[in-house]
Amino acid sequence: MRRLLTAIGLASGFAALAGIGCGIYWLISVQASAAAVDRWIGAMLASGYDINVAQQRFDGFPSSVDVVLDGFEVSGRNHLFPWTWTIPRVRVSHPLTGSRTTKIRPSGVQTIVYSDNEGRKTIRLGSTRLAMAVEHSPEGGMEATIDAVGFVWAPEEQKPVTIGQLHADVLMPEGDGAIPRGTRVFLDIQNVELPGERAFGNSLKALKTAVEFQVAVPVGNPWQALEHWFENDGIVELSDGSLKWGVLEAAGIVGNIGVDYQLRPEANLTGQFRNFADTVEVLFRANRITARRRDDILLDLKQANNLDRTEFEYPFIIQGGNALIDGTRVGKVPRFLPWRRPG
C-alpha cells in the first residue's frame, strides 16, 4: 500500500511539474507571439499605415497560442484617398508543438470606408469561412494558403458580388517590396455571382490561373505602389488559365498582365476557346457585335471545322478598360482600386 501511495504521489508530482512546465512554455510562447505581432504592427506603421486595436488578449491554452485582436483597424489617413479598414476580430493561432504554420482568421462583417472626389463611400465584406495559413519556406521566404467560402463584397448602393469558394496558394521568396519579384500565386475561384446586366450572365462558374510577378510591387499606399509598378514596367506572367462563364469557355490561357497609366488592368493573352460559335451568338444578341461581324466569324469557324477542330485559339486583350476576344469587345474590366484617380 505504501508503495502504491508513493507511486501515486510521484505520478501526481510529475503531472503537476508537467502542467507547470507546459504553462511556463505557453507563457513564453505568448510573449514571442505578442512580440511578433508588435513587430508586424511596427513595420506597418513604418510603411505609412495607422494601426489601432481596441483589445488584445490571449487564448488557446494548452495546445496553441492564440493572439486575439478585437476591434482591429488599419487605415491610410495620409494617403491620396483616406481609407479605413475595420475587422471586428482577428485571431492569430500558432501551435505549441508539431506544425509551424500560423493561422490567421478574421471574423465578423468587415468594413472599408474611403473618401474620393465623389464623397465618402462604404464597402462591407465578409464570408461564411475565411482563413489564412502562413509558414516560412525551407528555401527562404513565405508560403501562404487562403481559403474563403461564401465571400461577399458589398459596396453601398450597389448589388453585392458573391464568391462561393476561393482558394489561393502563395509562394513568396525573400526580397524587397510588399510583393517581391518571383512571387507566385495559384488561384481557384468557383461560383461567382456578379451584379448588373452581363452578356454571359451573372454567374461565373470557374476561374483558375497561375501568375508570377516579374517586377516587385513596392511597400506603400496602394496608389503609389501601383504607380511605381507601372513606371517600372511591372507585369505578371499568367499560365494555366481557364474560364467558364455561361457559354464562354476557355482553357490554356497564357500571357502577361500589367496596368495602364490610369492604373487599370492591361493584358495581352491567348487561349483556346471552345464552342466559340455559341459565344458569338450571345455577343450578337447582347448587341456587342454587328450582324456582319457575327457572319464573318461564323464563316471562319465553318471553314476551320473542315479541319475537325472544336477549339480555336484567339488573342484575349484587356486595354482601355475593355476586354476583347479577337478584337471583339466582350465586356468592361473594373479598376484595381475602387476609387477614381484625381485628374
N, C-alpha and C positions, 0 to 999 in steps of 0.2 A: 504494500500500500504506500509506504514511504517513497519507494522508487517511482510509483505511478504519479504521486503528487509532485515529486521533484521534476519528472518529465513534463507534466502539465505546466508546472511553473516555468521551466526553461522555455517550453514552446510559447507560452504567453509572453515571456520576456522578449524572445526573438521576434514575435509578431509585433509587439509594441515598438521595438527598435526599428523593425522594417517600416512600420507605419510612420514613425518619426522621421526615418531616413527619406521615405517617399515624400513626406510633407516638406522636408527641407529642400529636396531636389525640385519639387514643384514650385516652391517659393523662389528658388534660384532661377528656374526656367521662366517664372513670371517676370522677374527683373530683366532677364535677357530679352524676352518678347517685348516688354514695355520699352526697353532701350531701342529695339529695332523699329518700333512704331514711331518713337521720338525722332530717330534718325531720318525716317521717311518724311515725317512732317517737316523737319528742318530742311530737307532737300527741296520739298515743295515750296516752302517759304522763300528759300534762296532763289527759286526759279520765278518768283513773282506772283505766286498764288497765296491766298489767305486761307487758313485752316482754322475751323472752330469745332470744338467737341463739347457738347453740353455735359456729358458724364462719361468717364472711363472706369470700367470695372473688370474684374477677372473671374473666370468661371472654368469649368471643365475638370476639376479635381476628381479622381486622381489620374485619369487616363490621358488628359491633354491639357494644354494651357490655352485658354480662350481669352483673347482681349476683346472686350465688347465696348464699342464706341456708340453711345446713344446720342442722337441729335448731331450726326456728322454733317459738316458743311464745308464745301470748298468753293472758292469764288475768285474771280478775276476782276476786282473792282477797279483796278487801274488799267484794264485792257481797253482796247478801242471801243468795244461794246461791253459795258459792265454786265456780269452774269454771276449767278449763284446757283450751285447745285446742292440740294439738301437730300440726305438719305436718313430716314428715321433711325436705322440701326445697321451697323456693320460689325460682323463677328469674324475675327481673325483667329483661326484654330491651328495649333501646332501640336502633334502627338509627342508624348514624352519618350516613347520607345518605337522602334521599327521604322516606319516610313518617315522621311524627312520632308514630306510635302506639307506646305502651308495652304490651308483652305480659307478662302475669303467669301463670306456670304452676306450680301446686303439684303435687307428685308424691309417691307412696308412700301407704300407708294412714294416714289421719289419725285422731286420737283426741280425743274430748271427754270429760273426766272432770268430774263435778259432784257436789255433795253437797246433798241436800234433807232434808226431815223423815224420809224413809224410809231414809236412809243414802247411801253412796257409789255412784254409777252411772257406767257407761261406755258411750259410743256410738262406734262405729267407722264411718268413711265413706271412700269412695274411688271412683275411676272409671277406666275404660279411657283416657279422654282428658278433660282439664279445662283450659280456657284462658280467660283474660280479656284483652281488648284495650281499652285506655283512651287517650283523647286529649282535648285541650282543644277545646271547641266554638268556632267562629269568633264566635258570639254571646255567648260567655262561658259559664262552667260546664264541664261534662264530658259526654262521650259514652262509653259502655262497651258492650261486647258480651261475653256469657258463653256458652260452648258446653261441654256435657258429654255424653259418650257412656258408657253402661254405668255410671251412677252408682248407688252402693249406700249406703243408710243403715241401719246395723245396731245397734240398742240391744241390750245384753246380755240374755240370756234371752228374747229375742223374735225372731220371724222378721223378716228384713230387708225393707225397701222398696227396690225397684229401679226405676230410670228408664232406659228405652232411650236416649232423646235429650232434651236440654233446650237451648233457645236463648232468650236474653233480650237485648233491646236496651234500654238505659237512657239517657235524656236527662235530665241533672241540671243545672238552672240554678244560677247563683250565688245564694247565700242562706245564711241561718243554719240550723244543725241538721245532724244526720247525714244526714237526707233532707230537703232544702229543699222548701218549698211550690212546686208546679208540676212536680215530678219526674214523668216519665212512664216507664212500663215496659211493653214489649210482650213477652209471654211465650208460648212454644210448647213444650208438653210432650207427648211421644209414648211410648206403650207402658210404662205404669206397672204394676208388679206389687205388689199390696197383700197383707198378711197377714190372717189371720182369716177368719171367715165373713161375707160381704157379699152383700146382696140382688142386686146386679147383677154379681156375680162378682169375681174377684180381679184382672182385667185391665182397667185403664182405658186405652182406646186413644188418646184425644187430648183435650187441654185447651188452649184458646187464649184469650187475653184481652189487653186493653189497660187499664191503670189510670193514673190521675193523682192525685197526692197534693194534697188541698185544704188540708191543715194540715201544717206541718213536723213531722217527728219529731226531737226534740232529741238532742244528744250526751249520752251517759251509759250507765250499765249498763242492760241490757235491761228489767228490771222498772221502773226509774224512768222510762225513756224511754216505755214503753207507758202507764204511769200518767199521765204528763204529757200524752201524746197523748189519752188517754181524757178527762181533766179539761178539755181544750180542744176537745172535740167533734171529735176527729180522724176524718176519713173519707178514703177514696179513691173516686173515681168510676170505675166499671167500664164498658167499652164493647166492642163487637165480640166478646163472649164466646161460646164454643162448647164443647160437651162431647159425647164419645162414650164410653159406659161400658155395655157389654153392650147391652141393648135400649134403654137410656136414651140418647136423642139430642136435643140441644137446640142452638139457634143464636139469634143476635140477643140474647144476654143483656146487659142493661144495668142500672145501678142504683148503689147505694152500699154500701161495706163499711167497718166500723169495729171497735171492740172493746167488750165489755161491762165491768161493774165487776169481774168476775173475769178480765179480760184474755183472754177467749175471742173468736173471730171473731163478728161480728154483721153481718148483711147484709139488705138489702131490694132484691130484684132481680126482674126479669121476663124471660121468654124464651119462644121458640116451640118447643114440644115436638112431635116427630114420632112418629107411630105410638104415641100415648100409651096405647092400649088394651093393647098388649103390656107396657108398663111397669106398668100396673095389675095385670095377671095375675101378673107377677113379684112385686110387692109383696104380693099376696094369698097366694101360695104360700110367701112368706117370713114370713108371719104379721105383716106390718107394717100391714095394714088388714083390716077385717072383711068378711064376705061382703056385708053390707048396703051398706057404703061402696063396695065394688067395683061392685055393681049400680047404685048411684046414679051413679057416674062413667061407667060404660059406657052408661047410658041417656042421659046428657048428650052423650056422644060420638056416639051413634047419631043423636040429633036434630040435632047440628051437621053430621053428614055429609050431611044433606039440602041443605046449602049448598055441597056439594062441597069441603069443607075437609079437608086432610090434616095441617095443622099447627094447634096450638092454643096460645094464649097463656095462661100461668098465672103467678101470683106465686111466686117462689122465695125463701124466707125462711130465714135462719140465726139462731137465737135459743136461748139457754139451752143451748148445746152441741149442738143438734139442727138438722138440715136438713129443711125441709118444702116440698113442692110442692103448692100449692093447699090448704094446711092438712093435708096427709098427710105424716106423718113418714117419711122415706126413709133416714135414717141419722144417725150421730153425726159431729160435726166436732171434730177434736183442737184442743188449745190451741196458741197461737202458740209458747209456750215448753214444753219437755218436762217441766218440773218443776212441782209444785203450789205455789200461793201459800200462805204460812202463815196460819192462822186460817180 
